[in-house]
Amino acid sequence: MLPSSPEAGLDQLEDPGEGEGSGAHMISTARVPADKPVRIAFSLNDASDDTPPEDSIPLVFPELEQQLQPLPPCHDSAESMQVFKQHCQIAEEYHEVKREIALLEERKKELIAKLDQAEKEKVDAAQLVREFEALTEENRTLKLAQSQCVEQLEKLRIQYQKRQGSS
């Protein structure tokens, strides 16, 4: 029979009657609503003392999809505990890989932005080179025209002086 409220369901998850001295608890098959967070505390070490270690904070993997969440182990089964430990390690590795992917995607965006900027600057540089070449050609043409004008002016002076001298 399912509990009438989610809080009552959480109370039924632990069976304090069994393994009281060892700190182990049996977990029933009672369902907890999917929208309610469930925290599971366990010890990954093989120590059998009754005091929980300092780092026995309940492990929760909120970033994992529901179907990827580690299932609670059967504390009476060493194989179940080992599988749970492995699943937790895999979940941690998965989280680390997702974090690295996010960092790499951010870096990719930065590099694409830099590449776009470099391409824009390259286009700008190519435009500036074309403008420089056009201005250089215009400068050469103007210098040629100037030298022709200077030559023509010199010829006109010589002609003028000849007319002045002959008069």
C-alpha positions as CSV (number, residue, x, y, z in Angstrom):
1,M,0.0,0.0,0.0
2,L,1.3,3.4,-1.0
3,P,1.5,6.2,1.7
4,S,-1.1,8.9,1.5
5,S,1.5,11.8,1.6
6,P,5.0,12.1,0.3
7,E,6.4,12.7,3.8
8,A,4.8,9.5,5.0
9,G,6.5,7.7,2.0
10,L,9.9,9.0,3.0
11,D,9.4,7.7,6.6
12,Q,8.7,4.2,5.2
13,L,11.9,4.1,3.1
14,E,14.0,3.3,6.1
15,D,13.5,0.3,8.2
16,P,15.2,1.0,11.5
17,G,14.4,-2.4,12.9
18,E,17.0,-4.3,11.0
19,G,20.7,-3.7,11.4
20,E,20.3,-1.1,14.1
21,G,23.7,-1.7,15.6
22,S,25.5,-1.6,12.2
23,G,24.0,1.6,11.0
24,A,22.6,-0.2,7.9
25,H,19.0,0.3,6.9
26,M,16.8,-1.7,4.6
27,I,15.1,0.3,1.8
28,S,11.6,-0.7,0.9
29,T,10.1,-0.6,-2.5
30,A,7.8,2.3,-1.6
31,R,7.5,4.8,-4.4
32,V,8.4,8.5,-3.9
33,P,6.9,11.1,-6.2
34,A,9.3,12.0,-8.9
35,D,9.0,15.7,-8.2
36,K,10.2,15.3,-4.6
37,P,14.0,15.2,-4.0
38,V,15.4,12.2,-2.4
39,R,18.7,12.2,-0.6
40,I,20.5,9.0,0.1
41,A,23.3,8.7,2.7
42,F,25.8,5.8,2.6
43,S,29.4,5.1,3.3
44,L,31.7,4.1,0.5
45,N,34.4,2.8,2.8
46,D,34.3,-0.7,4.2
47,A,34.7,0.4,7.8
48,S,32.2,-1.2,10.1
49,D,32.3,1.4,12.9
50,D,29.0,3.0,14.0
51,T,30.1,6.6,13.6
52,P,29.6,8.0,10.1
53,P,32.6,9.6,8.5
54,E,32.9,13.3,8.1
55,D,32.2,13.2,4.4
56,S,29.0,11.0,4.6
57,I,26.9,13.9,3.3
58,P,24.1,12.4,1.2
59,L,25.2,12.1,-2.4
60,V,22.8,13.6,-4.8
61,F,23.3,14.0,-8.6
62,P,20.7,16.7,-9.5
63,E,22.3,17.3,-12.9
64,L,21.5,13.7,-13.9
65,E,18.4,12.8,-15.7
66,Q,16.0,10.7,-13.5
67,Q,16.7,7.4,-15.4
68,L,20.5,7.9,-14.9
69,Q,20.3,8.4,-11.1
70,P,22.1,5.8,-9.1
71,L,19.6,3.4,-7.4
72,P,20.0,2.9,-3.7
73,P,22.1,-0.2,-2.9
74,C,21.0,-3.1,-0.8
75,H,23.3,-2.7,2.2
76,D,23.4,-6.4,2.9
77,S,24.9,-7.1,-0.5
78,A,28.6,-6.4,-1.2
79,E,27.9,-6.7,-4.9
80,S,25.1,-4.2,-4.7
81,M,27.3,-1.7,-2.8
82,Q,30.1,-2.2,-5.3
83,V,27.7,-1.5,-8.2
84,F,26.3,1.5,-6.4
85,K,29.9,2.8,-5.9
86,Q,30.7,2.3,-9.5
87,H,27.5,4.0,-10.6
88,C,28.3,7.0,-8.4
89,Q,31.8,7.2,-9.8
90,I,30.4,7.1,-13.3
91,A,27.9,9.8,-12.4
92,E,30.7,12.0,-11.1
93,E,32.7,11.3,-14.3
94,Y,29.7,12.1,-16.4
95,H,29.2,15.4,-14.6
96,E,32.9,16.2,-15.1
97,V,32.7,15.4,-18.8
98,K,29.5,17.5,-19.2
99,R,31.3,20.4,-17.4
100,E,34.3,20.0,-19.8
101,I,32.0,19.9,-22.8
102,A,30.4,23.1,-21.6
103,L,33.8,24.8,-21.2
104,L,34.9,23.6,-24.6
105,E,31.7,24.8,-26.2
106,E,32.3,28.2,-24.6
107,R,35.9,28.2,-25.9
108,K,34.6,27.2,-29.3
109,K,32.2,30.2,-29.3
110,E,35.1,32.5,-28.3
111,L,37.3,31.1,-31.1
112,I,34.6,31.5,-33.7
113,A,34.1,35.1,-32.6
114,K,37.9,35.6,-32.9
115,L,37.9,33.9,-36.3
116,D,35.0,36.1,-37.5
117,Q,36.9,39.2,-36.3
118,A,40.1,38.1,-38.0
119,E,38.2,37.4,-41.2
120,K,36.6,40.9,-41.0
121,E,40.0,42.4,-40.4
122,K,41.4,40.4,-43.3
123,V,38.7,41.7,-45.5
124,D,39.4,45.2,-44.2
125,A,43.1,44.7,-44.8
126,A,42.5,43.5,-48.3
127,Q,40.3,46.6,-49.0
128,L,43.0,48.8,-47.6
129,V,45.6,47.1,-49.8
130,R,43.4,47.7,-52.9
131,E,43.0,51.4,-51.9
132,F,46.7,51.7,-51.3
133,E,47.5,50.2,-54.7
134,A,44.9,52.6,-56.4
135,L,46.4,55.6,-54.6
136,T,49.9,54.5,-55.4
137,E,48.9,54.3,-59.1
138,E,47.2,57.7,-58.9
139,N,50.3,59.2,-57.2
140,R,52.5,57.7,-59.9
141,T,50.2,59.2,-62.6
142,L,50.2,62.6,-60.9
143,K,54.0,62.6,-60.5
144,L,54.3,61.8,-64.2
145,A,51.8,64.6,-65.1
146,Q,53.7,67.0,-62.8
147,S,57.1,66.2,-64.4
148,Q,55.5,66.7,-67.9
149,C,54.1,70.0,-66.7
150,V,57.5,71.0,-65.3
151,E,59.1,70.1,-68.7
152,Q,56.5,72.0,-70.6
153,L,56.9,75.0,-68.3
154,E,60.7,74.9,-68.8
155,K,60.2,74.9,-72.6
156,L,57.8,77.8,-72.3
157,R,60.3,79.8,-70.3
158,I,63.0,79.1,-72.8
159,Q,60.7,80.2,-75.6
160,Y,59.7,83.3,-73.6
161,Q,63.4,84.2,-73.0
162,K,64.1,83.8,-76.7
163,R,61.3,86.2,-77.5
164,Q,62.5,88.6,-74.9
165,G,66.1,88.4,-76.2
166,S,65.1,88.8,-79.8
167,S,63.0,91.9,-79.1
